[in-house]
Amino acid sequence: MSAMQFAFIVDPLDGLKAYKDSSIAMMREAQARGHGVHAIQRPSLTWRDDRACARAQRLALTADDHNWFRVEEESVAALTAFDAVLMRQDPPFDFEYVAATWLLERAQRTGARIWNDPRAIRDHSEKVAIAEFPQFIATTLVAREPRDLDAFVDELGDVILKPLDGMGGSQIFRVRRDDPNRNVILETLTHDGTRSVMAQRYIPEIAAGDKRVLIVGGEVIPYCLARIPKAGETRGNLAAGGRGVAQPISPRDREIAETLAPILFARGLMIVGLDIIGDYLTEINVTSPTCFVEVAQQTGFNVAAKLVDALERR
C-alpha cells in the first residue's frame, strides 16, 4: 500500500504521556507502516471560502517515551490534504469543542475524512448516550432539581452521582440514603439546581473493575481493561488512582459491545470506548477513548494496529 497521510488533532504534544497515550500508539503504528504522521492543535483550525485548514506539524516519532517526537516541518494545510483526520482532543466538551466539530463538519462536506465523525461526537453525550440502550443499563436518572435527585436517593438507597461533562472520575460521588453530606453534594453538583447531572444505582461489582471495552472500526476488541479502584475509593478511573488489569471480555461484555458496534460505526464512530461495570453499560466514550497501550502491553493484542487497518480499508 502506498503511504497515506494521517493528521491527529491532539492536546499540546509536550503534555502527552507517551508511555500510555493511545493517540501516540496510533501515530507510532502508522509511522511503522510508512505513513505520514501530522499533529494539529485545535486552536489552529480555521474556515474561509469553504476551506477548513489548520497548522499541521509533520512528526518523526521515536521509541523514547521522554523525547518521543521531533517536528520535521510545519505548514498550514487544508484538511482535505490528509487521507484521514483523527479528532483526539480530550474533554472538557465545552463550547470550543463544539465549535471545532462545526468546522470539522464543514471540512467533511468538502471531502475531508474525519474520525470520529464530528456530528456523531456532538450528538453523543458520553453519559446520556446510554439512554438509547435501556436494556443494558442500571436504574438511571438525569435531572437537575435537587428534589428529584433526593427522591432517587431515597428510593434506591445507594447511588452514584456525576456531572454530564466530567472525565477521569472528576466530581463523581457515591451517596447513600443516610449520608449527612447528601444535600451539600447535590447543591454542589447541580450548582443549586442549575446544572443537570446523572444519578445511577450503585453497582457493587465496581470492586472488580470499571471495564473499558473498545470498539475499533466496528469490531469488538476481545480484551478489555478493568480499572480497579484503589482501597477506599469508589472510582476505578486510572486518573483517580485505579489499577488497570487487562482481561478477556465476558459474554455479557460481548453481547453489549456487539449490539452497539454496528449502530455506532454506521454513525461514523471509528473508535468507541464502552464503560461496563458488572453487567451494566455506564458510559459510551467517543471523544478520545483510551486504554490501547495497557491492553497491548498486558495481552500482546495490538489495538492501534486494528485502527490503522480500519483506516487503510476506508
N, C-alpha and C positions, 0 to 999 in steps of 0.2 A: 504494500500500500504506500502511495506517495505521502509525503509529510503533510500534516494538517497543522493549522494554527489555532491554538486554544487560548482564550482570554479568560482570566479569573478575576471577578470583582470581589475583592477581599478587604479586610481591615488592614491598617498600615503594616507593612511587611516586617518592620523591626519588632513589632509587638507579637508576632505569631510564634508559637512554641513548636518548633519543627519536630521535636521528638514525639509529639502526639497530635499534630494538626492534620485533620482529614484532607483539607484543601491542598496542603503541601504533599501529602501522599499521592493525591491525584496528579499534581504537577510532575512529581518525580516519575510516576508511571508513564505519563505522556512523553516526557523527555526521553525516557529509556527506549521508547518505541520510535524515536526520531522525529517527534512532533515538536513544533514551536510552542513555547510557553510564554505568556504575557500576563502582566498584572495590571489591574486598573483599580484606582481608588474612586469610590462612589462620588465624592465631591467634584471630580473632573468630568462627569457626564454632562453633555450639552446637547441641545437640539436647535437647529436652524435650517431653514429652507428644506425641510423634510429630510434632514440628515441628522441622525443621532451619532455623536462622536464622543471620544474620551481620550485622555492622555494615557497611553499604554507603554509599559516598560517591558522590553523583551529580556527575559531572565535566562541565566545559566544556573542550574541547580547543582549543588554538591551533596555528598553524603554526610557532611559535617553538620550536626544539628545546631552548632553555635554560629557558624558562618555558612548558612545553607544556600545563599544565593549571591549572585552579583548581577548588576544591571548592565546589559550589553548595549542597549540602545533605548532611547525614549522618543516617542513621536505622538502626534495627535492622529488618530485613525478613526474612520467610520466603523461602527460595529459590524457592518456588513462585510468588512475585510477579513473577518475571522470565520473559521469553519464552525466554531461553537463558542458561545459566551456563557460562562457559568456564574450565576449570581450566588456568591458565597459570603455575603456580608452578614455578620452576626446581628441579632436584635440588639437594642430595642426596636420594635416595629413601630416607629414614630412617623411623623408627617414626612420627614426627609426620606424615609424608607419607602413610603407610599409614592412620593414624588419620583423616586428612582424607578419604581415599577411603571409609572406612566411613561417615562422616557424610554424605558426598555421595550414597552409595548409598541411605541411609535417605531422604534428600530425594527422590531419584529415585522411590522406591517410593510417595511421596505426590504425585507428579505433576510434580516439577521436571524440567526438561530440561537435562541436564548433558553437556557435551562437553569433552574426550573422556570416554567412559563410564568412571566410576570403577572398576568391576570390571575393565574391559579394561586400564586403566592399571596396576592392581595385578597383573594376570595376565601382563602383557607386560614381562618384563625386557628393557631396551633392548639388552643384549648377548646374552642367551641366546635371545631370541625367534627369532634367525636359524636356530636348530636345527630349526625347523619346516619350513624350506625348504632342505634339504641340497643340492638340485640347483643352488643359486645361490651357495654359499659355498666359500671356500678351506678347506684342511685345518685343522680347529679342534679344540682340546681345552679342556674345562672341568675343572679339577681343583684340589685344594688341597695334596696331598702333594708336596713338592719332588722326590721321586724320580720321580714320574710326569711332572712338567714337565721335569725333567732329561732323561729318556728322549726326550721330544718334541723338545727342542732338539737332542739328539744325532742323532735321526733326520732332522730337516729341515734343520738347519744354520744357519738364519736365520729367526727368529720375532719376532713382536710379542707382548708380554705386557701385560695391562691388568686392573685391578680390575673387578669386575662392577657397581660402583656409582659409577664415576667419570663426569666430564663435562668438556667443554672441553679434552680432551687431557691431563688430570691423571694422573700416575703411569703413563704409557704408556712402555714400554721396548722398544727393539729389541735383541735378544740373539742373538749368533752363537755357534756351537759353541765357538770358541776365546776367547770373552770372559773375561778374567781376573776380572771382577766378577760373573759369572753367578750364583755361589752366594749372594752377599750380596743381589743383586737378587731372587732367588727367596725368600730368607728374609724380605726386607722386604715384598714384595708379598703373600706368603701369611701374614704375621705368624707366622713359624715354623710353617707348616703348619696354621694355624687359620682361614684365610680362603680361599675359593675364588676363582680367577682364570681369565681366559680367555687361551689361547695360540692364535695364528693364524700360519699360514705367511706370511712376509713377502711382500708383493705389490709388486714394483718399480715398478709403474705409479703408485704414490703420488706419484712425481715429477711426474706430470701432474695431480695433484689428488685429494683425497678429495671425491667429488661428493655434494652434498646434493640428493636428488631428492624433491620434495614431492608428496604426495597430499592433495588437499583435497576433502572431500565425496565421496569415492570416485572422483574424477577425477585423472588424472596431469597435473601441470603440465608443459608442453612444454619448459621451461628448467630447468636445474639450476645450482647454484653450485659450481664446482670450487675447493676450498680448497687452494691450492698451498703446500707447505712453504717456509719461508724457507731460505736457504743454511745447510747444516749441520744441518738439522732432519729428523726422520722424520715428525713430526706436521703435518698440514695444518690443524688446528683454528685458527679465527680467534683464539681466546683464547690460542693458543700462538704467535701471530705470523704465521699463514698469510695468504696473499693471496687474496681471493675474486674469481673470474672467472666471470661468468655465461656459459652457453653452451647451445645446444640439446642435449637429451638424445640419447644414442646409441641405435641399435636395441637393443642389449643392455640399456641402462638401461630402455627402454620395455618390453622383454619382462619384466624383473623386476618393474617397478612395476605393469604391467597384470595380472600374475598375482596380486600381493599385494593390489591395490586393492580388489576386491570382497570378498575374505575379511576384510580388516581393517575395512572400512566396515560390513560386516554385524555386526561386534562392537561397533559404536558408536565407532569411532576416526575422528573427523571430520578431524583434522589429523595427518598422519604425515610424518616425515622419514626417508627411507632414506639410509643412507650406503653408497656404492658406490665401490670402488677398482678401476680397470681394469674387469674383467668380473665382479667378485665383490661380493656383498652382505656388508657387515661389521657393520651395526647397523640396528635399527628403532627410531627415536626417537618416543615417544608422549607424553612428559610435557609439554614445551613446545617443539616444533620451531620452529626459526628460519630465517632467510635470506630471508624475504619481502621485506624492504626492498632488499637487494642485488640480487635478481633484478629487482624492479620498476625500480630506478634504472638498471640497465645494459641492460635489454631493453625497457622500457616495458610489460611484462606485469604487470598489477595482480593480484598473488596475493591480497591482502587482499579485493579485490572478489569473487573467486571464493568466498572463505569466507563473506562476508556474503550472497552469492547463495544459497549452500547453507543457511545459517541461515534465510533468508527462506522458502525452499522447505519447510523442515522445520516 
